Amino acid sequence: MALDPKKHEMPTQDPQVRAHNFNEVALGYDEATAVAEASRCLNCKNQPCVSGCPVNIHIPEFLKQVKEGNFEEAYKIITQTSSLPAVCGRVCPQESQCECKCTLGIKFEPVGIGRVERFVADYHNAHSTEPAKAPASNGHKVAVVGSGPSGLTCAGDLAKKGYKVTVYEALHKAGGVLVYGIPEFRLPKSIVAKEVETLKELGVDVETNIVIGKTLTVDELFEMGYEAVFIGSGAGLPNFMNIPGEALKGVYSANEFLTRSNLMKSYLDDPVTPIMKGGKVAVVGGGNVAMDAARTALRLGAEKVYIVYRRSMTELPARKEEVEHAQEEGIEFLLLHNPVEILGYNNPDNPRDERNGFVTGMKCIKMELGEPDEKGRRRPIPIEGSEFTIDVDTVIMAIGTSPNPLIKNTTDGLEVNKRGGIIVNEDGLTSRSGVYAGGDAVTGAATVISAMGAGKLAAKSIDEALSGK
């Protein structure tokens, strides 16, 4: 049978329909399509795809099982190294990781590894009735700070080795950025809840509404009998541009906007936490978070949504799939543009005018690309005299986040870099004995799978330290 040169398309909701609901956009493969896609794998001896995966999933092995219709066996293989397969199958940038290493991709389109992984995880969740089995205790206790992808991965890997792990989460639901940052239409929260439940079955305890650095300190965790602490608290401190008007009503960080919508369900008719809906919205930034914020604003009833990004489409850091979905849904991209001021309403004759202080527009300047910067990207340069104003009611800043300084400020001996990221060595160990860290708390905002890789590394290092290896 001839090899199909193209990966099988992922079925999706119609753009005109999905732009007005929060249901998942990608609908997933059926069994026949998953088998057909897995059958495209060449089963290379050197397995380059595995080297592209931050958690080193045994990709050819699980694809072989899918090809043969053994979906539960495929799941067992994936979960040998990954604690969050249903999540990774949805939000990992496979095109720049495992799939970009795929040998088939040299001549044809690579195998849709992520799409098949998602199918396997969804199949297991839909058909399995057997709870995960907690292994025998090894007598050691570890605390994990943060229940995002790095924390959950570290907890899962340690639990599988018999450690008694407690995860401390500041918010009222476990999942970290997976529940507050990524919208329902990209990652249903029931999927995250299922992954967390599996970890609980392995013996992991999850304590919510505990802010480490305030409710408890790292020192107090050690006093409670924990022999190691992993900090996976993420990067929840939003960045702003420091331009005039950022304090106006209607200006959000993407972090706040998405948390209100995703975690606090502000899209409901009678929400506990309100959010501005409708009108015209500008989202500043070009990453995946910017796409999430823009598409969320559209679903909340915005009549017009702009992505304002200072470089060109070539430099846009968001996943190609997310950009295409945003364009299909009608979001307009203002590329090579940069905000210089956010404008607001002010009625000097009536200080009680309820419109005072609200956003009325955003002044932008056009840009051109110059020589590459230190990261190799062409530097955006303002074009003098090109300023213009766009009419908007809401501005969402999606230009990155930094680690929250709370843990650093309450933990003696914990060194951080100039951006607030916790400094770790090659084993994930911080400058403080027994304290490990990984994910966005170390690197600043990055991908889910890279955070998982850091959690996995720290779990390995903690196990080696506590078991005497």
For each residue, the residues with C-beta under 8 A, 3 or more apart:
1:
2:
3: 40 104 108
4: 7 8 36 40
5: 107 108 109
6: 108 109
7: 4 37 40 109 110 111 112 115
8: 4 29 33 36 37 112 115
9:
10: 26 27 28 29 112 115
11: 26 27 28 29
12: 15 18 25 26 27 325
13: 17 18 21 23 24 25 27
14: 17 18
15: 12 18 19 325 328 329 330
16: 19 20
17: 13 14 20 21
18: 12 13 14 15 21 23 25 185 329
19: 15 16 295 298 299 329 330
20: 16 17 299
21: 13 17 18 185 299
22: 183 184 185 267 299
23: 13 18 184 185
24: 13 27 184 185 186 188
25: 12 13 18 185 186 325
26: 10 11 12 90
27: 10 11 12 13 24
28: 10 11 115 118 119 122
29: 8 10 11 33 34 37 115 116 118 119
30: 33 34
31: 34 35 69 71 119 123
32: 35 36
33: 8 29 30 36 37 119
34: 29 30 31 37 38 66 71 115 116 119 120
35: 31 32 38 39 66 67 69
36: 4 8 32 33 39 40
37: 7 8 29 33 34 40 111 112 115 116
38: 34 35 41 63 64 66 67 111 116
39: 35 36 67
40: 3 4 7 36 37 104 111
41: 38 59 60 63 64 67 104 111
42: 103 104
43: 60 63 64
44: 47 48 49 60 103
45:
46:
47: 44 50 51 59 60
48: 44 51 52 101 102 103
49: 44 52 53 59 60 98 99 101 102 111 113
50: 47 53 56 57 58 59 60 98
51: 47 48 56 101
52: 48 49 97 98 99 100 101
53: 49 50 56 57 59 97 98 449
54: 97 449 450 452 453 456
55: 81 82 88 153 449 452 453 456
56: 50 51 53 81
57: 50 53 62 77 78 81 82 98 117
58: 50 61 62 77 78 80 81
59: 41 47 49 50 53 62 63 98 113
60: 41 43 44 47 49 50 63 64
61: 58 64 65 77
62: 57 58 59 65 66 74 75 77 78 116 117 120
63: 38 41 43 59 60 66 67 74 111 113 116
64: 38 41 43 60 61 67 68
65: 61 62 68 70 71 73 74 77
66: 34 35 38 62 63 69 70 71 74 116 119 120
67: 35 38 39 41 63 64
68: 64 65
69: 31 35 66
70: 65 66 73 74
71: 31 34 65 66 74 75 119 120 123 124
72: 75 76 123 124 127 128
73: 65 70 76 77
74: 62 63 65 66 70 71 77 78 120
75: 62 71 72 78 79 85 120 121 123 124 128
76: 72 73 79 80
77: 57 58 61 62 65 73 74 80
78: 57 58 62 74 75 81 82 85 117 120 121
79: 75 76 82 83 85
80: 58 76 77
81: 55 56 57 58 78 456
82: 55 57 78 79 85 88 153 452
83: 79 152 153 155 156 157 195 198 199 452
84: 87 88 149 152 153 156 195 448 452
85: 75 78 79 82 88 89 117 118 120 121
86: 89 90 118 121 122 125 191 194 195
87: 84 90 91 149 178 187 191 192 195 448
88: 55 82 84 85 91 92 114 117 448 449 452
89: 85 86 92 114 115 116 117 118 119 120 121 122
90: 26 86 87 114 118 186 187 191
91: 87 88 182 186 187 448
92: 88 89 97 114 447 448 449
93: 96 97 319 447 449
94: 97 98 99 112 113 114
95: 99 100 319 320 321
96: 93 100
97: 52 53 54 92 93 94 100 101 449
98: 49 50 52 53 57 59 94 101 102 113 114
99: 49 52 94 95 102 105 110 111 112 113 114
100: 52 95 96 97 105 110
101: 48 49 51 52 97 98 105
102: 48 49 98 99 105 110 111 113
103: 42 44 48 106
104: 3 40 41 42 107 108 109 110 111
105: 99 100 101 102 108 109 110 111
106: 103
107: 5 104
108: 3 5 6 104 105
109: 5 6 7 104 105
110: 7 99 100 102 104 105 113
111: 7 37 38 40 41 49 63 99 102 104 105 116
112: 7 8 10 37 94 99 115 116
113: 49 59 63 94 98 99 102 110 116 117
114: 88 89 90 92 94 98 99 117 118
115: 7 8 10 28 29 34 37 89 112 118 119
116: 29 34 37 38 62 63 66 89 111 112 113 119 120
117: 57 62 78 85 88 89 113 114 120 121
118: 28 29 85 86 89 90 114 115 121 122
119: 28 29 31 33 34 66 71 89 115 116 122 123
120: 34 62 66 71 74 75 78 85 89 116 117 123 124
121: 75 78 85 86 89 117 118 124 125
122: 28 86 89 118 119 125 126
123: 31 71 72 75 119 120 126 127
124: 71 72 75 120 121 127 128
125: 86 121 122 128 191 194
126: 122 123
127: 72 123 124
128: 72 75 124 125
129:
130:
131: 201
132: 198 201 202
133: 201 202
134: 159 201 202 203
135: 159 160 161 162 202 203
136: 162
137: 162 164 203
138: 161 162 163 467
139: 162
140: 162 163 164 227 466 467
141: 163 164 165 166 225 226 227
142: 158 163 164 165 166 226 227 228 229 230 462 466
143: 165 166 168 221 224 226 228 229 230
144: 147 151 154 155 165 166 167 168 229 230 232
145: 151 168 212 218 229 230 231 232 233 407
146: 150 151 167 168 169 170 176 231 232 233 234 439 441
147: 144 151 152 167 168 169 174 175 176 196 206
148: 151 152 175 176 177 178 232 233 234 439 440 451
149: 84 87 152 153 176 177 178 232 439 448 449 451 452 455
150: 146 153 154 230 232 234 438 439 440 441 451 452 454 455 458
151: 144 145 146 147 148 154 155 167 176 230 232 233 439 455
152: 83 84 147 148 149 155 156 167 174 175 176 195 196 199 455
153: 55 82 83 84 149 150 156 157 451 452 455 456 459
154: 144 150 151 157 158 230 232 436 438 455 456 458 459 462
155: 83 144 151 152 158 159 165 167 199 204 455
156: 83 84 152 153 159 160 199 202 204 459
157: 83 153 154 160 161 455 456 459 460 463
158: 142 154 155 161 163 165 459 462 463
159: 134 135 155 156 162 163 165 199 202 203 204
160: 135 156 157 202
161: 135 138 157 158 463
162: 135 136 137 138 139 140 159
163: 138 140 141 142 158 159 462 463 466
164: 137 140 141 142 203 205
165: 141 142 143 144 155 158 159 203 204 205
166: 141 142 143 144 204 205 206 207 226
167: 144 146 147 151 152 155 174 204 205 206 207
168: 143 144 145 146 147 207 210 212 216
169: 146 147 173 174 176 206 207 208 209 210
170: 146 209 210 211 212 233
171: 176 179 180 208 209 263
172: 208 209
173: 169 179 208 263
174: 147 152 167 169 179 192 196 206 208
175: 147 148 152 178 179 180 189 192 193 196
176: 146 147 148 149 151 152 169 171 179 180 181 232 234
177: 148 149 180 181 182 234 440 448
178: 87 148 149 175 181 182 187 192 448
179: 171 173 174 175 176 182 189 192 262 263
180: 171 175 176 177 255 258 259 262 263
181: 176 177 178 255 258 259 262 289 292
182: 91 177 178 179 186 187 258 262 292
183: 22 186 187 258 261 262 292 295 296
184: 22 23 24 187 188 189 262
185: 18 21 22 23 24 25 295 299
186: 24 25 90 91 182 183 292 322
187: 87 90 91 178 182 183 184 191 192
188: 24 184 191 192
189: 175 179 184 192 193 262
190: 193 194
191: 86 87 90 125 187 188 194 195
192: 87 174 175 178 179 187 188 189 195 196
193: 175 189 190 196 197
194: 86 125 190 191 197 198
195: 83 84 86 87 152 191 192 198 199
196: 147 152 174 175 192 193 199 200 206
197: 193 194 200 201
198: 83 132 194 195 201 202
199: 83 152 155 156 159 195 196 202 204 206
200: 196 197 203 204 205 206
201: 131 132 133 134 197 198
202: 132 133 134 135 156 159 160 198 199
203: 134 135 137 159 164 165 200
204: 155 156 159 165 166 167 199 200
205: 164 165 166 167 200
206: 147 166 167 169 174 196 199 200
207: 166 167 168 169 210
208: 169 171 172 173 174
209: 169 170 171 172 215
210: 168 169 170 207 215 216
211: 170 214 215 216 406
212: 145 168 170 215 216 217 218 221 231 233 406 407
213: 217 218 406 407 409 410 411
214: 211 406 410
215: 209 210 211 212
216: 168 210 211 212 220 221
217: 212 213 220 221 410 411
218: 145 212 213 221 222 229 231 407 410 411 414 432 435
219: 222 223 411 412
220: 216 217 223 224
221: 143 212 216 217 218 224 226 229
222: 218 219 225 226 227 229 434
223: 219 220
224: 143 220 221
225: 141 222
226: 141 142 143 166 221 222 229
227: 140 141 142 222 434 466
228: 142 143 434 435 436 462 465 466
229: 142 143 144 145 218 221 222 226 434 435 436
230: 142 143 144 145 150 151 154 428 435 436 437 438 455 458 459 462
231: 145 146 212 218 407 422 430 435 436 437 438 441
232: 144 145 146 148 149 150 151 154 176 437 438 439 441 451 454 455
233: 145 146 148 151 170 212 236 403 404 407 441
234: 146 148 150 176 177 403 404 439 440 441 451
235: 401 402 403 404 440 441 444 445
236: 233 255 401 403 404
237: 401 402 403 404 405 420
238: 253 254 255 256 397 400 401
239: 253 397 399 400 401 402
240: 246 253 397 399
241: 246 284 339 397 399
242: 246
243: 246 339 340 341 342
244: 341 342
245: 248 251 341 342 343 344 359 362
246: 240 241 242 243 251 342 397
247: 251
248: 245 251 342 344 357 358 359
249: 344 357 358 359
250: 276 358 359 393 394 395
251: 245 246 247 248 342 359 394 395 396 397
252: 256 257 276 394 395 396 397
253: 238 239 240 256 257 396 397 398 401
254: 238 257 258 283 285 289 290 292 293 396 397 398
255: 180 181 236 238 258 259 401
256: 238 252 253 259 260
257: 252 253 254 260 261 275 293 296 297 396
258: 180 181 182 183 254 255 261 262 289 292 293 296
259: 180 181 255 256 262 263 264
260: 256 257 263 264 266 273 274 275
261: 183 257 258 264 265 266 267 275 296 300
262: 179 180 181 182 183 184 189 258 259 296
263: 171 173 179 180 259 260
264: 259 260 261 271 272 273
265: 261 268 271 272 273
266: 260 261 271 273 274 275 300
267: 22 261 271 275 277 299 300
268: 265 271
269:
270:
271: 264 265 266 267 268 274 275
272: 264 265
273: 260 264 265 266
274: 260 266 271
275: 257 260 261 266 267 271 300
276: 250 252 279 393 394
277: 267 300 301 302
278: 300 301 302 303 393
279: 276 302 303 392 393 394
280: 302 303 304 305 306 390 391 392 393 394
281: 294 297 298 302 304 305 306 392 393 394 395 396
282: 305 306 308 339 362 390 392 394 395 396
283: 254 290 293 294 297 305 306 307 308 395 396 398
284: 241 290 308 309 339 395 396 397 398 399
285: 254 289 290 307 308 309 397 398 399 400
286: 290 307 309 311 315 316 317 318
287: 290 291 317 318 398 400
288: 291 292 317 318 319 322
289: 181 254 258 285 292 293 398 445
290: 254 283 284 285 286 287 293 294 307 309 318 396 398
291: 287 288 294 295 307 318 319 322 323 325 326
292: 181 182 183 186 254 258 288 289 295 296 322
293: 254 257 258 283 289 290 296 297 396 398
294: 281 283 290 291 297 298 305 306 307 326 331 396
295: 19 183 185 291 292 298 299 305 325 326 329 331
296: 183 257 258 261 262 292 293 299 300
297: 257 281 283 293 294 300 302 305 394 396
298: 19 281 294 295 302 305 329 330 331
299: 19 20 21 22 185 267 295 296
300: 261 266 267 275 277 278 296 297
301: 277 278
302: 277 278 279 280 281 297 298 305 394
303: 278 279 280
304: 280 281 332
305: 280 281 282 283 294 295 297 298 302 330 331 332
306: 280 281 282 283 294 331 332 333 334 390 392
307: 283 285 286 290 291 294 326 331 332 333 334
308: 282 283 284 285 334 337 338 339 362 364
309: 284 285 286 290 316 333 334 335 336 337
310: 336 337 338 367 380
311: 286 314 315 316 335 336 367 369 377 378 380
312: 315 316 335 336 369
313: 316 323 333 335
314: 311
315: 286 311 312 369 377 378
316: 286 309 311 312 313 323 335
317: 286 287 288
318: 286 287 288 290 291 322 323
319: 93 95 288 291 322 323
320: 95 323 324
321: 95 324 325
322: 186 288 291 292 318 319 325 326
323: 291 313 316 318 319 320 326 327
324: 320 321 327 328
325: 12 15 25 291 295 321 322 328 329
326: 291 294 295 307 322 323 329 331 333
327: 323 324 330 331 333
328: 15 324 325
329: 15 18 19 295 298 325 326
330: 15 19 298 305 327
331: 294 295 298 305 306 307 326 327
332: 304 305 306 307
333: 306 307 309 313 326 327
334: 306 307 308 309 337 364 390
335: 309 311 312 313 316
336: 309 310 311 312 366 367 368 369 380
337: 308 309 310 334 364 365 366 367
338: 308 310 364 365 367 380 382
339: 241 243 282 284 308 342 362 363 364 395
340: 243 363 364 365 387
341: 243 244 245 362 363
342: 243 244 245 246 248 251 339 359 361 362 363 395
343: 245 359 360 361 362 363 389
344: 245 248 249 356 357 358 359 360
345: 353 355 356 357 358 360
346: 356 357
347: 350 351 353 355 356
348: 351
349:
350: 347 353 356
351: 347 348 356
352: 356
353: 345 347 350 356
354:
355: 345 347 358
356: 344 345 346 347 350 351 352 353
357: 248 249 344 345 346
358: 248 249 250 344 345 355 393
359: 245 248 249 250 251 342 343 344 362 392 393 394 395
360: 343 344 345 391 392 393
361: 342 343 389 390 391 392
362: 245 282 308 339 341 342 343 359 389 390 392 395
363: 339 340 341 342 343 387 388 389
364: 308 334 337 338 339 340 387 388 389 390
365: 337 338 340 382 383 386 387
366: 336 337 382 383 386 388
367: 310 311 336 337 338 380 381 382 383
368: 336 380 381 383
369: 311 312 315 336 378 379 380 381
370: 378 379 380 381
371: 378 379
372: 375 376 377 378 379
373: 376 377 378 379
374:
375: 372
376: 372 373
377: 311 315 372 373
378: 311 315 369 370 371 372 373
379: 369 370 371 372 373
380: 310 311 336 338 367 368 369 370
381: 367 368 369 370
382: 338 365 366 367 386
383: 365 366 367 368 386
384:
385:
386: 365 366 382 383
387: 340 363 364 365
388: 363 364 366
389: 343 361 362 363 364
390: 280 282 306 334 361 362 364
391: 280 360 361
392: 279 280 281 282 306 359 360 361 362 395
393: 250 276 278 279 280 281 358 359 360
394: 250 251 252 276 279 280 281 282 297 302 359
395: 250 251 252 281 282 283 284 339 342 359 362 392
396: 251 252 253 254 257 281 282 283 284 290 293 294 297
397: 238 239 240 241 246 251 252 253 254 284 285
398: 253 254 283 284 285 287 289 290 293
399: 239 240 241 284 285
400: 238 239 285 287 444 445
401: 235 236 237 238 239 253 255 440 444 445
402: 235 237 239 419 420 421 444
403: 233 234 235 236 237 408 416 419 420 421 422 440 441 442 444
404: 233 234 235 236 237 407
405: 237 408 409 416 420
406: 211 212 213 214 409 410
407: 145 212 213 218 231 233 404 410 411 414 422 441
408: 403 405 411 414 416 420 422
409: 213 405 406
410: 213 214 217 218 406 407
411: 213 217 218 219 407 408 414 432 435
412: 219 432
413: 431 432
414: 218 407 408 411 422 430 431 432 435
415: 422 423 430 431
416: 403 405 408 420 421 422 423
417: 420 421 423
418:
419: 402 403 444
420: 237 402 403 405 408 416 417
421: 402 403 416 417 441 442 443 444
422: 231 403 407 408 414 415 416 430 437 441 442
423: 415 416 417 430 431 442
424: 427 428 429 430 436 437 438 442
425: 428 429
426:
427: 424 436 457 458 461
428: 230 424 425 436 437 438 454 457 458 461
429: 424 425 435 436 461
430: 231 414 415 422 423 424 435 436 437
431: 413 414 415 423
432: 218 411 412 413 414 435
433:
434: 222 227 228 229 465
435: 218 228 229 230 231 411 414 429 430 432
436: 154 228 229 230 231 424 427 428 429 430 458 461 462
437: 230 231 232 422 424 428 430 441 442 458
438: 150 154 230 231 232 424 428 441 442 451 454 455 457 458
439: 146 148 149 150 151 232 234 442 443 446 450 451 454 455
440: 148 150 177 234 235 401 403 443 444 445 446 451
441: 146 150 231 232 233 234 235 403 407 421 422 437 438
442: 403 421 422 423 424 437 438 439 454
443: 421 439 440 446 450 454
444: 235 400 401 402 403 419 421 440
445: 235 289 400 401 440
446: 439 440 443 450 451
447: 92 93 450 451
448: 84 87 88 91 92 149 177 178 451 452
449: 53 54 55 88 92 93 97 149 452 453
450: 54 439 443 446 447 453 454
451: 148 149 150 153 232 234 438 439 440 446 447 448 454 455
452: 54 55 82 83 84 88 149 150 153 448 449 455 456
453: 54 55 449 450 456 457
454: 150 232 428 438 439 442 443 450 451 457 458
455: 149 150 151 152 153 154 155 157 230 232 438 439 451 452 458 459
456: 54 55 81 153 154 157 452 453 459 460
457: 427 428 438 453 454 460 461
458: 150 154 230 427 428 436 437 438 454 455 461 462
459: 153 154 156 157 158 230 455 456 462 463
460: 157 456 457 463 464
461: 427 428 429 436 457 458 464 465
462: 142 154 158 163 228 230 436 458 459 465 466
463: 157 158 161 163 459 460 466 467 469
464: 460 461 467 469
465: 228 434 461 462
466: 140 142 163 227 228 462 463
467: 138 140 463 464
468:
469: 463 464
